[in-house]
Amino acid sequence: MPPAPTRGRTLPAPTLPSIGLAKTLPRSCDVLIIGLSTQGVVAVPEAIEKAQTKRFGVSVTDLARSLGAKPDEGKTVILPAAGDGPRLLVAGLGADEPTPEGLRRVAGAAVRQAGGLAEEASLSIALALPAEDPETLQAVLEGALLGSYRYQPISAKTQHPQIDQLTVINDAKAGTDLVDRARIIAGAVAQARDWVNLPPNLLFPDSLAEDARALVRDARINVEVLDEKALQKGGYGGILGVGGGSSRPPRLVRFGYTPRGAKAHLALVGKGITFDSGGLNLKPGDSMYTMKSDMAGAAAVLSAISAIARLGLRVTVTGYAALAENLPSDTSYRPSDVLTMYGGKTVENGNTDAEGRLVMADAIVRAGEDKPDLIVDVATLTGACVVALGNRTSGLMAADDETADRVLDAAEAAGEAAWQLPIPTETRAKLDSKVADLRSTGTDRAGGALIAAAFLREFVPDNVGWAHLDIAGSAFNGGEPYGYTPAGGTGVAVRTLIALAESMQD
């Protein structure tokens, strides 16, 4: 059998449309998005209102309602164009005074719907939504870009973008800075989505490590990649054990961002299992199909740090992406194996499908050596978290409530759903082992997400804040698109990590 390739496809930067602000409707606009509240349409340009009334004899509000438009969020209706003017897409706002996250979802869903009207040529889309302050304008800009995301299929056919220009109609004076910020944040989310969506024969530890290096080539980020020889020399028993069954060896990627004037230090750790078969504890076939997404934590960490550097945030950030492919072979690690982790602790392996916590433990210990103020790890870690919180809410567990509140506040500011779960005192006893310092899994299935967090906590240095985000459900959307979230990789946690870094600047 020939050896597996050591390189996959180098991932191009995700393509998002251009976006800008304008005080009036652009002449080249193909589709205009307007909002509908219980009071009627909102922020319709005066020229459009006059043209529509002249053409159809009724106001835009009455025409929209006659065609079934409703103010409910997610409800959209497309109106005919008045002469040579743009087609109108009326989107329900969900509330008369929508929140920033509500506007983000409305803008994203409306842009996605409008993009579906593209045929032979790409569209120019404008949005006239009620964004009256920097926070709501930022939300509309982000939502429009996030909703425009489209994963480019691997195909012999040439794909043209659905949308080539987005314009938000607004006269905000601080608009340029907000546009640049939205581009950076949405670009980081799109990068994470692209990585998650790429099939595992094209994305594996070495190729993801090289993609990460290429991503920050023009940013003020130091990059270090440990290959299998360096990992062996350093004693990274968790990463080596998990990756030992694959012909494509593991990697540990370190990003370092150290701006002048930074007083706080944030460490981020991401799980990067580029494909998870379950190892010798093989998953059922149907459960394996989406396991290309098991590296979503690493994708979020790498993409977020790239954005943090491009935004010029005044906080030191170090990031670790623990990359491995978990496959069964005659070199796979086994249940009951004892692994010596980075730093010296020994772990009795309970189940080869509980691999994420092993690679994360190595990386958390290494992150602690950088002496950060806070360590946050992000991982598609447990099915138990999906059972508890569903597919759209990430689970948060932390060393203390103050740290949990800090991360929850960042998630709320970013518009990402997260919910705190406990790490009960009694969970530690379930990790006791007779042959090693601790087991990797509990003695029963109860509280699986909590047990996994309790295991990770064992590797966090004393006196360092720590939080764990379990994104097993929220990292991949196996259903239909909603809001600004596409089918496939969601890019979850990228915006939360950026917001967290922002909160640590002062």
Secondary structure by P-SEA (a helix, b strand, c coil): ccccccccccccccccccccccccccccccbbbbbbcccccccccaaaaaaaaaaccccaaaaaaaacccccccbbbbbbbcccbbbbbbbbcccccccaaaaaaaaaaaaaaaaaacccbbbbbbbbcccccaaaaaaaaaaaaaaaccccccccbbbbbcccbbbbbccccaaaaaaaaaaaaaaaaaaaaaaaacccccccaaaaaaaaaaaaccccbbbbbbcaaaaaaacaaaaaaaaccccbbbbbbbbbbbcccccbbbbbbbbbccccccccccccccccccccccaaaaaaaaaaaaaaaaacccbbbbbbbbbbbbbbcccccccccccccccbbbbccccccccaaaaaaaaaaaaaaacccbbbbbccccccccccccccbbbbbcccaaaaaaaaaaaaaacbbbbbbbbcccccccccccccccccccccccaaaaaaaaaaaaaccccccbbbbbccccccccccccccccccccccaaaaaaaaaaaacc
